[in-house]
Amino acid sequence: MRKSKIVASLLAASVAATTLLAGCNTTGNENSNSSNSGNSSAGGSSSAGGDTSSNAPEAPKLEYADDTILRMATGYNSASTGLFFDEKTITDNGENGALTLSDGNTYRNGDLKPTWVEVQNRLKVKFENKYQGNSASKEFDYWKEKLGDVDMVSGTATQLTENGAAGKLVDISKYLDSMPNFKAYLEANPIVRLSITGSVSGADKGAIYFSPYFDGVNDIERMPLMRTDWVEKLLNGEGEFKADAYNNTSTPAYQPYMPTSGKVAVDVVKKDGSGVETINKDYDKAGNIVAKMNEKGPMTGVEAVNMLRTYIDEAYDGYYGTNRADLFIGQNAAWDADELVALLRCVVANPQTLNGTSSVQGLHSREDANNQRRVDMFRFAGTLFGVRGLESRQDYLYVGTDNQMHDARQEKECWEAMDKMNAMVKEGLISTAFVNGEDVKTQDYLKDDLGFMHYDYNQTQTLYDDESQGILDTANGEKYMAVMVPVARWNDGTEKYMRFTESWRSVKTDGWGISVEGVGNDTNKLNAALSLIDYAYSQEGQILMSYGPDSFIKTKADGSYETFNFNGEQWPVISDKTREELWSLGKGNYTNYARYFLGSTLSFAKSQAFEYQCTSDVGREGAGYISTAIGLGTIKHPELALAENPWYTSVPTVLPYTTTQKNMINGFTEIGEKGQFSSSKDPNVNLLVDVITKGYTGSAGANAEAVATTISGDWNGAQYLALANTAWKLLVDYYNTLNA
């Protein structure tokens, strides 16, 4: 039995077809140690295509000669995250110019990383390093005038699509019938197909110019994280909260978002995770907690906590008992924006109880001086206040119930949400470092017990719960954990209060294309490059591109994988040595370990199954709550399909603009990536963040409606949205013809 034989449930996730390759096994690397490569699924033959009848013509095979060389200008974003080891990685982590990994092999500068040694073995190709060690956009810019020197190249989806339309990159769609794994993946995920479709009209209708990259797929990305032990200290227990030292709350600025009267029914997961039950927020009985606090004005931290405790008891009719913290941190959590603001007021006013000092920060970002992380604050605002488009897969677009594209920036509700965040700033509920752009990071906040909460990726941020990090005192109960997403008023056509996350994994904005000039008339090169893409989407390829070779995976006595259930499917368990190495080399960060040392997760489809195993115990606890809620339907999310209710349709990562349309959009500088809405480190400008930190100042207007109007009018937002809708309609019409 071959080690990489996967269990039956994975067969449903990808096509049970043989990769169409030819040739004999060759390694081309002295570090090659793949006892199973000769039994790979590569090398067989099969017919592929939509017609499975006995009269269907057999699709052409992707045949190529042994040892076909592919010149790879591909990687993630640095010299250390390419297919080949770089000198820095070896020097920093090895000895005497060599690094031995848990697979028993020794690697040196310039050697292929283990994943790509295995790809080379299984596909019987040779890889030549052309990667310059840049981000996708800069890597493509380096090669765009000399594409004849490379066969495969990294780039952004936009770059690859534009240059593909110009005839510089291979149209992969012409070969889909000979790529059964890739074709099946696209058929199973329509939005993926639409996200990589470069044109929907003319001679290149349906063209695909790059292979998509998924940093996980069909799974939640960001989630709220809290110092849950602090919530328990403040809210749990019999009787009143008491403290000898405390601060006062600030003059109220934040106004209620949730109702001030009536009842709101909320579906929650039962405390034991066994099912769903409905509870009520009873505003007639308890009032709105923000309104009540605002009416009283500044108060002591003790008064604030006791007011919140009483509110929870009354609003939820004793549902949470003395474990009131479960409103925020439990499997059965039901918190909303107003309740969070009340909790933040309590946290900031009680540092003496929480950290023994006179100061603590409420909300912060992963890196308060880094615009790339600061933008997570407005993403969180979207989750708090029910605003679509702030975590879009493309710009700030979302599909409405009318099946039309909408731009969050042109809607006053978006800016009203930023105004509410600014009210939190005025009350001191958002970190002063964030407001001032000072260089403070999550690990700083946690190590010094100074920060309460932020919105981010679970695995990397809950690493700090592991004792080896020396950040949190977990032995004494300190705990930083993902918590349930909030209840908000979402307008999916019903204006109902529910949990929804727009932070949903789909096609990322980077990918790999095949150079037309590079492969030229060499069918060997073309077929080898196409086969690489197809293999990456096979069941075997997805495991390899996520986990690395079999030597990093735990196996049974019969050679098959040890597996565990992840999101309803069986996935491999990493080996004990891999887990140890993850910490010794990757410091517990799965993605860094995979990219720097294994060479996996650089492109194609990355499963979160490996990452989940590398998450701290605390990280798995919080993620488990959220996963259960998603599975039971109490957290809704976008779909990678054309949903029956268009509002739930995930926006494609790329829209098929014509060159003329793209040039027009590039001319709308104020709303472009280098204008007022950058999400990159440089330039450090984002108007949404500015409104959070500074309020409505500057030329954009003096209130939410004025800003939205400025963007729609003076900044060409209306023209941009019209172009987006034209492209979207054509894309939907094209998809319907595929399924006619």
Backbone hydrogen bonds, N-H to C=O, Kabsch-Sander energy under -0.5 kcal/mol:
donor,donor_aa,acceptor,acceptor_aa,energy
5,K,2,R,-1.9
10,L,7,V,-1.4
11,L,7,V,-0.6
11,L,8,A,-1.2
12,A,8,A,-0.7
12,A,9,S,-0.5
13,A,10,L,-1.0
14,S,10,L,-1.0
17,A,15,V,-1.6
21,L,19,T,-1.5
21,L,44,G,-0.6
32,S,29,N,-2.1
35,S,33,N,-0.7
37,S,34,S,-1.0
39,N,36,N,-1.8
40,S,37,S,-1.4
44,G,19,T,-0.6
44,G,41,S,-1.0
52,T,50,G,-0.7
56,A,53,S,-1.8
63,E,61,K,-1.7
67,D,124,K,-1.1
68,T,65,A,-1.3
68,T,124,K,-0.7
70,L,126,K,-2.9
71,R,69,I,-0.5
72,M,70,L,-0.8
72,M,128,E,-2.9
73,A,71,R,-0.7
73,A,152,M,-3.1
74,T,72,M,-0.5
76,Y,81,T,-2.8
79,A,133,G,-0.6
81,T,78,S,-1.4
82,G,79,A,-0.6
83,L,74,T,-0.7
85,F,111,D,-3.2
90,I,86,D,-1.8
91,T,87,E,-3.1
92,D,88,K,-2.9
93,N,89,T,-1.2
94,G,90,I,-2.7
95,E,98,A,-2.5
98,A,95,E,-1.2
99,L,107,Y,-2.5
101,L,99,L,-0.5
101,L,105,N,-2.1
104,G,101,L,-2.1
107,Y,99,L,-3.1
110,G,85,F,-2.6
111,D,108,R,-2.4
113,K,83,L,-2.8
115,T,598,L,-2.7
116,W,113,K,-0.9
117,V,113,K,-2.0
118,E,114,P,-2.1
119,V,115,T,-2.1
120,Q,116,W,-2.2
121,N,117,V,-2.1
122,R,118,E,-3.0
123,L,119,V,-2.7
124,K,120,Q,-1.2
125,V,120,Q,-1.2
126,K,68,T,-2.6
128,E,70,L,-2.6
130,K,72,M,-2.5
130,K,128,E,-0.6
131,Y,72,M,-0.9
139,E,135,S,-2.7
140,F,136,A,-2.2
141,D,137,S,-2.1
142,Y,138,K,-1.9
143,W,139,E,-1.4
144,K,140,F,-2.0
146,K,143,W,-2.6
149,D,146,K,-1.9
150,V,147,L,-1.2
151,D,71,R,-2.5
152,M,71,R,-2.0
153,V,513,G,-2.2
154,S,73,A,-2.4
155,G,511,G,-1.7
157,A,509,T,-3.2
160,L,156,T,-2.8
161,T,157,A,-2.3
162,E,158,T,-2.7
163,N,159,Q,-2.6
164,G,160,L,-1.9
165,A,161,T,-2.5
166,A,162,E,-1.1
167,G,164,G,-2.0
168,K,163,N,-2.8
169,L,163,N,-0.5
170,V,514,I,-2.6
172,I,170,V,-1.1
172,I,208,I,-3.1
173,S,208,I,-0.5
174,K,171,D,-1.3
175,Y,172,I,-2.2
176,L,173,S,-1.1
178,S,175,Y,-1.7
179,M,176,L,-2.1
183,K,179,M,-2.8
184,A,180,P,-2.1
185,Y,181,N,-1.9
186,L,182,F,-2.1
187,E,183,K,-2.2
188,A,184,A,-1.9
189,N,185,Y,-1.0
191,I,640,L,-1.5
192,V,189,N,-1.0
193,R,189,N,-1.6
194,L,190,P,-2.5
195,S,191,I,-2.2
196,I,192,V,-1.1
196,I,193,R,-0.7
197,T,194,L,-0.6
198,G,196,I,-0.6
198,G,207,A,-3.7
199,S,207,A,-0.6
205,K,202,G,-1.4
206,G,199,S,-3.4
207,A,204,D,-2.1
209,Y,196,I,-0.6
211,S,512,W,-2.4
213,Y,510,D,-0.6
214,F,604,F,-3.6
216,G,214,F,-1.3
216,G,606,K,-0.7
218,N,505,R,-1.9
221,E,503,S,-2.5
223,M,456,D,-2.6
225,L,454,H,-2.6
226,M,481,M,-2.7
227,R,452,F,-1.6
228,T,226,M,-1.6
228,T,479,K,-1.0
229,D,479,K,-0.9
230,W,227,R,-1.0
231,V,227,R,-1.3
232,E,228,T,-2.0
233,K,229,D,-2.0
234,L,230,W,-1.9
235,L,231,V,-2.4
236,N,232,E,-1.9
237,G,322,T,-2.0
247,N,349,A,-3.0
249,T,299,M,-3.1
264,V,281,K,-1.7
266,V,279,I,-3.2
268,V,277,E,-3.1
269,V,331,Q,-0.5
270,K,275,G,-2.9
273,G,270,K,-2.4
277,E,268,V,-2.7
279,I,266,V,-2.7
281,K,264,V,-2.6
282,D,280,N,-0.8
282,D,315,A,-2.1
283,Y,262,G,-2.1
283,Y,281,K,-1.1
284,D,262,G,-1.1
286,A,282,D,-2.3
287,G,283,Y,-1.7
289,I,287,G,-0.5
292,K,288,N,-2.5
293,M,289,I,-2.3
294,N,290,V,-3.1
295,E,291,A,-2.1
296,K,292,K,-1.5
297,G,293,M,-2.0
301,G,247,N,-2.2
304,A,300,T,-2.3
305,V,301,G,-2.1
306,N,302,V,-2.3
307,M,303,E,-2.2
308,L,304,A,-2.1
309,R,305,V,-2.7
310,T,306,N,-2.3
311,Y,307,M,-2.2
312,I,308,L,-2.4
313,D,309,R,-2.2
314,E,310,T,-2.4
315,A,311,Y,-3.6
316,Y,312,I,-1.6
317,D,314,E,-1.1
318,G,313,D,-2.1
319,Y,316,Y,-2.2
321,G,318,G,-1.0
323,N,320,Y,-1.8
324,R,322,T,-0.7
326,D,323,N,-2.1
327,L,324,R,-2.2
328,F,325,A,-1.9
329,I,325,A,-2.6
330,G,326,D,-1.4
333,A,330,G,-1.4
334,A,327,L,-1.7
335,W,327,L,-1.4
337,A,487,V,-0.6
340,L,336,D,-2.2
341,V,337,A,-2.4
342,A,338,D,-2.3
343,L,339,E,-2.2
344,L,340,L,-3.1
345,R,341,V,-2.3
346,C,342,A,-1.8
347,V,343,L,-2.6
348,V,344,L,-2.8
349,A,345,R,-1.4
350,N,347,V,-1.4
353,T,350,N,-0.6
354,L,350,N,-1.6
355,N,351,P,-3.5
356,G,351,P,-1.4
357,T,351,P,-0.8
361,Q,450,L,-3.8
363,L,429,L,-2.7
364,H,453,M,-1.8
368,D,440,V,-2.7
370,N,367,E,-1.8
371,N,369,A,-0.7
373,R,370,N,-1.9
374,R,370,N,-2.7
375,V,371,N,-1.7
376,D,373,R,-1.7
377,M,374,R,-2.1
378,F,375,V,-0.6
379,R,375,V,-1.5
380,F,376,D,-2.2
381,A,377,M,-1.6
382,G,378,F,-1.7
383,T,379,R,-1.4
384,L,380,F,-2.4
385,F,381,A,-2.5
386,G,382,G,-0.8
387,V,382,G,-2.0
388,R,386,G,-0.6
390,L,387,V,-0.6
392,S,389,G,-0.9
397,L,394,Q,-2.2
398,Y,406,H,-1.9
399,V,649,T,-0.5
400,G,398,Y,-0.5
400,G,404,Q,-2.8
403,N,400,G,-2.1
406,H,398,Y,-2.6
408,A,396,Y,-2.7
408,A,406,H,-0.6
410,Q,407,D,-2.1
411,E,408,A,-1.8
414,C,411,E,-1.3
415,W,411,E,-1.0
416,E,412,K,-2.5
417,A,413,E,-1.7
418,M,414,C,-1.5
419,D,415,W,-2.0
420,K,416,E,-1.8
421,M,417,A,-1.8
422,N,418,M,-2.2
423,A,419,D,-1.7
424,M,420,K,-1.4
425,V,421,M,-1.8
426,K,422,N,-2.4
427,E,423,A,-1.2
428,G,425,V,-1.8
429,L,424,M,-2.8
430,I,424,M,-0.5
431,S,363,L,-3.4
435,V,431,S,-2.1
436,N,432,T,-2.2
437,G,433,A,-1.0
437,G,434,F,-0.5
438,E,433,A,-2.7
440,V,438,E,-2.0
442,T,366,R,-2.1
444,D,441,K,-0.6
445,Y,441,K,-2.2
446,L,442,T,-2.7
447,K,443,Q,-2.5
448,D,444,D,-1.9
449,D,446,L,-1.1
450,L,445,Y,-3.3
451,G,445,Y,-1.0
452,F,361,Q,-1.1
452,F,362,G,-1.1
453,M,362,G,-1.9
454,H,225,L,-1.6
456,D,223,M,-2.0
458,N,221,E,-0.6
461,Q,457,Y,-1.3
462,T,458,N,-2.3
464,Y,461,Q,-0.6
465,D,462,T,-1.6
466,D,463,L,-2.0
469,Q,466,D,-2.0
470,G,467,E,-1.2
472,L,464,Y,-1.2
474,T,472,L,-1.6
476,N,473,D,-1.3
477,G,474,T,-1.9
478,E,473,D,-1.9
481,M,226,M,-2.7
481,M,479,K,-0.6
483,V,224,P,-2.5
487,V,335,W,-2.7
488,A,498,M,-2.4
490,W,488,A,-0.9
490,W,496,K,-2.1
492,D,490,W,-1.3
496,K,490,W,-1.0
498,M,488,A,-2.5
498,M,496,K,-0.6
499,R,634,T,-0.6
500,F,486,P,-0.5
501,T,636,K,-2.3
504,W,502,E,-2.1
505,R,219,D,-3.1
508,K,213,Y,-3.1
511,G,155,G,-2.2
512,W,211,S,-1.0
513,G,153,V,-2.7
515,S,151,D,-2.4
515,S,513,G,-0.5
516,V,168,K,-2.2
519,V,515,S,-2.4
520,G,516,V,-2.1
522,D,519,V,-2.4
523,T,521,N,-1.2
526,L,522,D,-2.1
527,N,523,T,-2.9
528,A,524,N,-2.3
529,A,525,K,-2.5
530,L,526,L,-2.5
531,S,527,N,-2.3
532,L,528,A,-1.9
533,I,529,A,-1.7
534,D,530,L,-2.5
535,Y,531,S,-2.9
536,A,532,L,-1.9
537,Y,533,I,-0.7
537,Y,534,D,-1.1
538,S,535,Y,-1.8
542,Q,538,S,-2.6
543,I,539,Q,-1.3
544,L,540,E,-2.3
545,M,541,G,-2.9
546,S,542,Q,-0.7
546,S,543,I,-0.7
547,Y,543,I,-3.6
548,G,543,I,-0.6
548,G,544,L,-1.8
552,F,549,P,-1.9
553,I,550,D,-2.2
554,K,573,V,-3.0
556,K,560,S,-3.4
559,G,556,K,-1.6
561,Y,5,K,-0.8
562,E,554,K,-2.5
564,F,571,W,-2.3
566,F,564,F,-0.5
566,F,569,E,-3.6
569,E,566,F,-1.5
571,W,564,F,-2.6
571,W,569,E,-0.5
573,V,562,E,-2.4
575,S,552,F,-1.9
579,R,575,S,-2.1
580,E,576,D,-2.2
581,E,577,K,-2.5
582,L,578,T,-2.5
583,W,579,R,-1.2
584,S,580,E,-2.4
585,L,581,E,-3.0
586,G,581,E,-1.0
586,G,582,L,-0.7
587,K,583,W,-0.8
588,G,582,L,-1.9
589,N,586,G,-2.3
590,Y,588,G,-1.0
593,Y,589,N,-2.5
594,A,590,Y,-3.1
595,R,591,T,-2.5
596,Y,592,N,-3.0
597,F,593,Y,-2.1
598,L,593,Y,-1.3
599,G,594,A,-2.3
600,S,594,A,-1.4
601,T,545,M,-2.8
606,K,214,F,-2.1
606,K,604,F,-0.7
607,S,605,A,-0.6
610,F,607,S,-0.5
611,E,607,S,-0.5
612,Y,608,Q,-2.8
613,Q,609,A,-1.3
614,C,610,F,-1.1
614,C,611,E,-0.7
615,T,612,Y,-1.3
620,R,616,S,-2.6
621,E,617,D,-1.8
622,G,618,V,-2.0
623,A,619,G,-2.3
624,G,620,R,-2.3
625,Y,621,E,-1.7
626,I,622,G,-1.9
627,S,623,A,-2.9
628,T,624,G,-2.3
629,A,625,Y,-2.1
630,I,626,I,-2.4
631,G,627,S,-2.6
632,L,628,T,-2.1
633,G,630,I,-1.1
634,T,629,A,-2.1
635,I,629,A,-1.1
636,K,499,R,-2.3
639,E,648,Y,-3.2
641,A,639,E,-1.1
643,A,641,A,-1.4
648,Y,645,N,-2.5
649,T,646,P,-2.3
650,S,639,E,-2.6
657,Y,655,L,-2.3
662,K,658,T,-2.8
663,N,659,T,-2.4
664,M,660,T,-1.9
665,I,661,Q,-2.5
666,N,662,K,-2.7
667,G,663,N,-0.9
667,G,664,M,-0.7
668,F,665,I,-1.7
669,T,667,G,-1.9
671,I,668,F,-0.7
672,G,669,T,-0.9
675,G,672,G,-2.0
676,Q,670,E,-3.0
677,F,672,G,-1.0
678,S,685,V,-1.3
685,V,683,P,-1.7
687,L,676,Q,-3.3
690,D,686,N,-2.3
691,V,687,L,-2.4
692,I,688,L,-1.7
693,T,689,V,-2.4
694,K,690,D,-3.2
695,G,690,D,-0.6
695,G,691,V,-1.5
697,T,695,G,-1.3
701,G,698,G,-1.0
707,V,703,N,-2.2
708,A,704,A,-2.2
709,T,705,E,-2.3
710,T,706,A,-2.4
711,I,707,V,-2.3
712,S,708,A,-2.2
713,G,709,T,-2.5
715,W,710,T,-2.1
716,N,713,G,-2.0
717,G,711,I,-2.5
718,A,712,S,-2.3
720,Y,716,N,-2.2
721,L,717,G,-2.6
722,A,718,A,-2.1
723,L,719,Q,-2.1
724,A,720,Y,-2.3
725,N,721,L,-2.4
726,T,722,A,-2.0
727,A,723,L,-2.3
728,W,724,A,-2.5
729,K,725,N,-2.5
730,L,726,T,-2.0
731,L,727,A,-2.2
732,V,728,W,-2.7
733,D,729,K,-2.7
734,Y,730,L,-2.4
735,Y,731,L,-2.5
736,N,732,V,-2.4
737,T,733,D,-1.5
738,L,734,Y,-1.4
739,N,735,Y,-1.1
740,A,737,T,-0.8
